[in-house]
Every structure is written in C-alpha cells, then in structure tokens.
Amino acid sequence: MENTHSNHSTKLKQNFNSILKQQNQILELKVKAQNKLQESKVVYNDLIKKNNKKVLLFCLDSFFFQYKSFSMEMEHLEKFRLLLNNRLYCDYYKLNQLIADFVTQHKDELQLEETEIKSFPTYKELEPFQEYKQENIKDIHNNILFVLDSIHEKCQEKRIERDNYNSKHKVGFTISNLINTLTYEITILEQQVKLFIDYLAFFHILQKNQMKRVSAKFSEFYRDMETNLQCSTTFTIDDIQDNEETLEFDFGEEPEMNININVSEPEPIIVKKEPVIVKETPIVVEKVSESTDKIPTPIIVDVSNVVVEPSTNVE
C-alpha cells in the first residue's frame, strides 16, 4: 500500500507539471499572436496616413476588416483561455476545501495538528474570467498532495500500532474485535485518501484535454493570420473561375427509411345539389278588426308548393 500511494503521488506531480507546461505554451502562443496582430495594426495606420484619398481609403477597408475580424477572434480565444485558467484554480480550490473539512472532522483521529492547512485566495463564483496566478495554482496543488501524504502516513502508523497490539499486551484472540475495528477504520481512511486522489486524477485528465483544445485553437489562429498577412498575390477578374464548383459537405450516409407510404390520387368530393324544401308550415296573419268586440279572423296562406333552389356556387 505504501508503494502504491507513493507511485500515485509521483504520477500526479509529473502530470501536473505537464499541465503547467501546456499552460505556458498557450501563453507563448498568445503573445506571438498578439504581436502579429499589433504589427498589422501598425501597417494599417501607416497606410492610411500615406493614402488618404477617398478612393484609396475605400480600397483599404478590406484590410481594416481583416484586422478587425482577427481582433475579435483573438478576444474570443483569450476569453476561453481565461475561463480555463479560472476553472483550473476552481477545481483545486474546492478539492482543497473538501480535504480541509475532512481533516477538521477527523482531527482527533488523525492528530494532524502539525499539518498546517494553508489559506489561499478565495475563489469567486461570480467572476468566471478572473485570472489566478500560476504560483497560487501550484501552491494549492502541492498542498493537496502534502495533506494526502500526511493522512496516508498516519494510516501507516495506525496499521503498525494495530499489528503490535498482541505482542505488547499479550492478550491473544480476546481483542479480535478490537483488531477488526481498527482494521476497518484504517481501511476507511485509506479509501478516503484514494478517493481524493481519484478526484485529482480526473481533474488532471479533463484539464489536459481542454489545454490541448485551447493550444490547437491558438496555433491554428496564428497560422491563419500569418498566411493572410504575408500573402502578396494581387487578385483580378481573371482569378474567378468559370463554373466554379461549390463546396460539398459529407454528412455520412443517410439511414434507410423502411416506411412505405402509398400516395394515391384523392377521390373527388361530389356535392349533390338537392333542393331545399321548406316544410309546410302555415303562416297565420291576424287581421285586426275595427271593432274590439269581434274576434279577429285568421288568414291562412298555403306555402306547400314553394321550393327554394340552392345556389349553384359550391365552396
């Protein structure tokens, strides 16, 4: 177990150094790209001073747009780099706090008073683009490994003490349950240390992958900028090719659809023109008599033979 933990600790140190190396390489690429961008800005300012006619300024608009587009892309890359740097510190800071809480909760059991839990710059959740110094990142990572090594050493001491119980006290198998309990407690501590190590290993793997992505983006950006700014070709109408083919993108083979849909001609909708027949309802019209003494005689109108023809317009 001792050799295993030592190997894990050494592996994490080496891997972390590799992460710091990648971080420095990204900073170098960033500086190179910024210098190249600054050069193009100087060239543009020099050109507009010497060519201040309206038509010449019109011709230089494309160069300015090129500079502006590179500047915007640079801003996005820098924002991504800051976000990654921030996340790097965030992962280690939160893990260090988790380990510090564990040590505090098991202070009597671990007896690590000599181990000083260092304080580091507070991580601010609401400032995801704040850049933390590499020295702070390095210190907090080293502190994590130091505390884990201290806990592991304490486990080893407890294991030796457990093994010597019988030889010191000469009580035989009657302390079997004590030995089992001590073994359980030691195992719990060792597994907790292993869990913290696995947390740290996961952060390393994730961070290295993200570093590779950022490094590749900065490298590609720098190459594109050099290619565009160093191009001395003058383009004319002769450079446009006739019937130039458009780009075709391969999205892979489309999956076959085994759905058979029979599409047939819709059957015509026939609307029958039937006459609308009004029911034989007698209309009663009362005739008001001049005299109020007589009952009015109803007048009956026969409409049984009335047929209303429907309109010929069918919607």
C-alpha positions as CSV (number, residue, x, y, z in Angstrom):
1,M,0.0,0.0,0.0
2,E,2.9,2.3,0.8
3,N,4.5,1.8,-2.6
4,T,1.1,2.2,-4.3
5,H,0.4,5.6,-2.7
6,S,3.9,6.8,-3.4
7,N,3.5,5.9,-7.1
8,H,0.2,7.7,-7.3
9,S,1.7,10.8,-5.7
10,T,4.7,10.8,-8.0
11,K,2.4,10.3,-11.0
12,L,0.2,13.2,-10.1
13,K,3.2,15.5,-9.6
14,Q,4.6,14.7,-13.0
15,N,1.2,15.1,-14.7
16,F,0.6,18.4,-13.0
17,N,4.0,19.7,-14.3
18,S,2.9,18.7,-17.8
19,I,-0.3,20.8,-17.3
20,L,1.7,23.8,-16.2
21,K,4.0,23.3,-19.3
22,Q,0.9,23.3,-21.6
23,Q,-0.4,26.4,-19.9
24,N,2.9,28.2,-20.5
25,Q,2.9,27.1,-24.2
26,I,-0.5,28.6,-24.6
27,L,0.7,31.9,-23.1
28,E,3.6,31.9,-25.6
29,L,1.2,31.4,-28.5
30,K,-1.0,34.1,-27.2
31,V,1.9,36.6,-27.0
32,K,3.0,35.7,-30.6
33,A,-0.5,36.1,-31.9
34,Q,-0.9,39.5,-30.2
35,N,2.4,40.7,-31.6
36,K,1.4,39.7,-35.1
37,L,-1.9,41.4,-34.7
38,Q,-0.2,44.6,-33.4
39,E,2.1,44.6,-36.5
40,S,-0.9,44.5,-38.8
41,K,-2.5,47.5,-36.9
42,V,0.7,49.5,-37.3
43,V,0.8,48.7,-41.0
44,Y,-2.8,49.8,-41.5
45,N,-2.2,53.1,-39.6
46,D,0.8,53.7,-41.8
47,L,-1.1,53.0,-45.0
48,I,-4.0,55.4,-44.2
49,K,-1.6,58.2,-43.4
50,K,0.1,57.8,-46.8
51,N,-3.0,57.1,-48.8
52,N,-5.7,59.5,-47.5
53,K,-7.7,59.9,-50.7
54,K,-11.3,58.7,-50.5
55,V,-10.9,56.0,-53.1
56,L,-7.7,54.7,-51.5
57,L,-9.4,54.6,-48.1
58,F,-12.2,52.7,-49.7
59,C,-9.6,50.1,-51.0
60,L,-8.1,49.8,-47.5
61,D,-11.4,49.0,-45.9
62,S,-10.9,45.3,-46.6
63,F,-7.6,45.3,-44.8
64,F,-9.2,47.0,-41.8
65,F,-12.0,44.4,-41.8
66,Q,-9.3,41.7,-41.8
67,Y,-7.6,43.2,-38.8
68,K,-11.0,43.7,-37.0
69,S,-12.0,40.1,-37.6
70,F,-8.7,38.8,-36.3
71,S,-9.0,41.1,-33.3
72,M,-12.5,39.7,-32.5
73,E,-11.3,36.1,-32.9
74,M,-8.3,36.9,-30.6
75,E,-10.7,38.3,-27.9
76,H,-12.8,35.1,-28.0
77,L,-9.7,32.9,-27.7
78,E,-8.4,35.0,-24.8
79,K,-11.7,34.7,-23.1
80,F,-11.6,30.9,-23.5
81,R,-8.1,30.8,-22.1
82,L,-9.1,32.9,-19.0
83,L,-12.1,30.6,-18.4
84,L,-9.9,27.6,-18.5
85,N,-7.4,29.2,-16.1
86,N,-10.2,30.1,-13.8
87,R,-11.6,26.6,-13.8
88,L,-8.1,25.2,-13.1
89,Y,-7.9,27.1,-9.9
90,C,-11.6,26.4,-9.1
91,D,-11.1,22.6,-9.2
92,Y,-8.1,22.6,-6.9
93,Y,-9.5,25.2,-4.5
94,K,-12.8,23.3,-4.0
95,L,-11.0,20.0,-3.6
96,N,-8.6,21.5,-1.1
97,Q,-11.6,22.8,0.9
98,L,-13.1,19.4,0.9
99,I,-9.9,17.8,2.2
100,A,-9.6,20.5,4.9
101,D,-13.1,19.8,6.1
102,F,-12.3,16.1,6.3
103,V,-9.2,16.7,8.3
104,T,-11.1,19.0,10.7
105,Q,-13.9,16.4,11.2
106,H,-11.3,13.7,12.0
107,K,-8.9,15.9,13.9
108,D,-8.8,13.7,17.0
109,E,-8.4,10.5,15.0
110,L,-5.7,11.8,12.6
111,Q,-3.9,14.1,15.1
112,L,-2.5,16.3,12.3
113,E,-2.0,19.4,14.4
114,E,1.5,19.8,12.9
115,T,-0.1,19.8,9.4
116,E,-0.9,23.4,8.7
117,I,-4.0,23.8,6.4
118,K,-2.9,26.8,4.4
119,S,-5.2,29.5,3.2
120,F,-5.3,30.6,-0.4
121,P,-7.0,33.4,-2.4
122,T,-10.8,32.9,-2.2
123,Y,-12.3,31.6,-5.4
124,K,-15.1,33.9,-6.6
125,E,-18.0,32.1,-8.3
126,L,-19.4,35.2,-9.8
127,E,-16.1,36.1,-11.6
128,P,-15.6,33.2,-14.0
129,F,-13.0,35.1,-16.1
130,Q,-10.7,36.2,-13.2
131,E,-7.2,35.0,-13.9
132,Y,-5.4,33.4,-10.9
133,K,-1.6,33.4,-10.7
134,Q,0.1,30.2,-11.7
135,E,2.0,30.3,-8.4
136,N,-1.3,30.1,-6.5
137,I,-2.4,27.2,-8.6
138,K,0.9,25.4,-8.0
139,D,0.8,26.1,-4.2
140,I,-2.7,24.8,-3.8
141,H,-2.0,21.6,-5.8
142,N,1.2,21.0,-3.8
143,N,-0.8,21.5,-0.5
144,I,-3.4,18.9,-1.6
145,L,-0.7,16.3,-2.2
146,F,1.1,17.2,1.1
147,V,-2.1,16.7,3.2
148,L,-2.9,13.4,1.4
149,D,0.6,12.2,2.0
150,S,0.3,13.1,5.7
151,I,-3.0,11.3,6.1
152,H,-1.5,8.2,4.4
153,E,1.5,8.3,6.7
154,K,-0.9,8.4,9.7
155,C,-2.7,5.4,8.3
156,Q,0.6,3.5,8.1
157,E,1.4,4.4,11.7
158,K,-2.0,3.1,12.8
159,R,-1.5,-0.1,10.9
160,I,1.8,-0.7,12.6
161,E,0.3,0.1,16.0
162,R,-2.5,-2.4,15.4
163,D,-0.1,-5.1,14.4
164,N,1.9,-4.6,17.6
165,Y,-1.1,-4.9,20.0
166,N,-0.8,-8.6,20.6
167,S,3.0,-8.5,21.0
168,K,2.7,-5.7,23.6
169,H,-0.3,-6.7,25.6
170,K,-0.2,-10.5,25.4
171,V,-3.9,-10.9,25.4
172,G,-4.4,-13.2,22.4
173,F,-7.6,-13.6,20.5
174,T,-9.7,-11.8,23.1
175,I,-9.0,-8.5,21.4
176,S,-10.1,-9.8,18.0
177,N,-13.0,-7.4,17.7
178,L,-10.7,-4.5,18.6
179,I,-8.3,-5.6,15.8
180,N,-11.2,-5.9,13.3
181,T,-12.5,-2.4,14.2
182,L,-9.1,-0.8,13.9
183,T,-8.6,-2.5,10.6
184,Y,-11.9,-1.2,9.4
185,E,-11.1,2.4,10.5
186,I,-7.7,2.3,8.8
187,T,-9.3,0.9,5.6
188,I,-11.9,3.7,5.6
189,L,-9.1,6.4,5.9
190,E,-7.1,4.7,3.1
191,Q,-10.1,4.6,0.8
192,Q,-10.9,8.2,1.5
193,V,-7.3,9.2,0.5
194,K,-7.7,7.0,-2.6
195,L,-11.0,8.8,-3.4
196,F,-9.3,12.2,-3.1
197,I,-6.5,11.0,-5.4
198,D,-9.1,9.9,-8.0
199,Y,-10.8,13.3,-7.8
200,L,-7.4,14.9,-8.5
201,A,-6.6,12.5,-11.3
202,F,-10.0,13.2,-13.0
203,F,-9.2,17.0,-12.9
204,H,-5.8,16.3,-14.5
205,I,-7.2,14.3,-17.4
206,L,-10.0,16.9,-18.0
207,Q,-7.7,19.8,-17.8
208,K,-5.1,18.3,-20.2
209,N,-7.8,17.7,-22.8
210,Q,-9.0,21.3,-22.5
211,M,-5.5,22.6,-22.7
212,K,-4.9,20.7,-25.9
213,R,-8.0,22.3,-27.4
214,V,-7.0,25.8,-26.5
215,S,-3.4,25.2,-27.7
216,A,-4.7,23.9,-31.0
217,K,-7.0,26.9,-31.5
218,F,-4.2,29.4,-30.8
219,S,-1.9,27.6,-33.2
220,E,-4.4,27.5,-35.9
221,F,-5.3,31.2,-35.4
222,Y,-1.6,32.2,-35.6
223,R,-1.1,30.2,-38.8
224,D,-4.2,31.7,-40.4
225,M,-3.1,35.2,-39.5
226,E,0.4,34.6,-40.9
227,T,-0.9,33.1,-44.1
228,N,-3.3,36.0,-44.7
229,L,-1.0,38.8,-43.8
230,Q,2.0,37.5,-45.7
231,C,0.1,36.8,-48.9
232,S,1.4,39.1,-51.7
233,T,-0.9,38.0,-54.5
234,T,-3.0,40.6,-56.4
235,F,-6.4,39.3,-57.4
236,T,-8.3,40.4,-60.6
237,I,-11.2,39.2,-62.6
238,D,-9.0,36.6,-64.2
239,D,-8.8,34.8,-60.9
240,I,-12.5,33.9,-60.9
241,Q,-13.0,30.5,-62.4
242,D,-15.9,29.7,-64.7
243,N,-18.4,27.2,-63.3
244,E,-16.6,27.1,-60.0
245,E,-17.8,24.1,-58.1
246,T,-19.4,24.7,-54.7
247,L,-18.2,23.0,-51.6
248,E,-19.9,19.7,-50.8
249,F,-20.1,18.6,-47.2
250,D,-20.2,14.9,-46.4
251,F,-22.6,14.3,-43.6
252,G,-22.4,10.5,-43.9
253,E,-24.9,8.1,-45.3
254,E,-28.5,8.8,-44.6
255,P,-30.2,5.9,-42.8
256,E,-32.6,3.9,-44.9
257,M,-36.3,4.5,-44.0
258,N,-38.3,1.4,-44.3
259,I,-41.6,3.2,-44.2
260,N,-43.8,2.5,-47.2
261,I,-46.4,5.2,-47.8
262,N,-48.8,4.7,-50.6
263,V,-49.7,8.0,-52.0
264,S,-52.7,7.9,-54.3
265,E,-54.9,10.4,-56.1
266,P,-57.5,11.8,-53.7
267,E,-61.0,10.8,-54.6
268,P,-63.1,13.8,-55.9
269,I,-65.6,15.1,-53.4
270,I,-69.1,15.1,-55.0
271,V,-71.6,17.6,-53.7
272,K,-75.1,16.7,-54.6
273,K,-77.4,19.6,-55.4
274,E,-80.6,18.8,-53.7
275,P,-83.4,21.3,-53.5
276,V,-84.1,22.8,-50.1
277,I,-87.7,22.3,-49.3
278,V,-89.4,24.4,-46.8
279,K,-91.7,22.4,-44.6
280,E,-95.4,23.0,-45.0
281,T,-95.8,25.5,-42.2
282,P,-98.9,27.7,-42.4
283,I,-98.3,31.3,-41.8
284,V,-101.0,32.8,-39.7
285,V,-101.6,36.5,-40.1
286,E,-104.1,38.1,-37.8
287,K,-106.5,40.6,-39.1
288,V,-107.3,43.3,-36.7
289,S,-110.9,44.2,-36.7
290,E,-112.0,47.7,-36.4
291,S,-114.3,46.7,-33.6
292,T,-112.9,45.4,-30.4
293,D,-116.0,43.4,-29.8
294,K,-115.3,40.9,-32.6
295,I,-112.6,38.2,-32.5
296,P,-110.1,38.7,-35.4
297,T,-110.3,36.1,-38.2
298,P,-107.0,34.4,-39.0
299,I,-105.8,34.4,-42.6
300,I,-104.1,31.2,-43.7
301,V,-101.5,31.3,-46.5
302,D,-100.6,27.9,-48.1
303,V,-96.9,27.6,-48.9
304,S,-96.8,23.9,-49.5
305,N,-95.7,24.3,-53.2
306,V,-92.9,26.7,-52.5
307,V,-89.4,25.4,-53.5
308,V,-86.2,27.3,-52.8
309,E,-83.5,26.5,-55.3
310,P,-80.0,26.2,-53.8
311,S,-77.1,28.4,-55.0
312,T,-75.0,26.9,-57.8
313,N,-71.8,28.1,-56.1
314,V,-70.3,25.3,-54.0
315,E,-67.3,26.1,-51.9
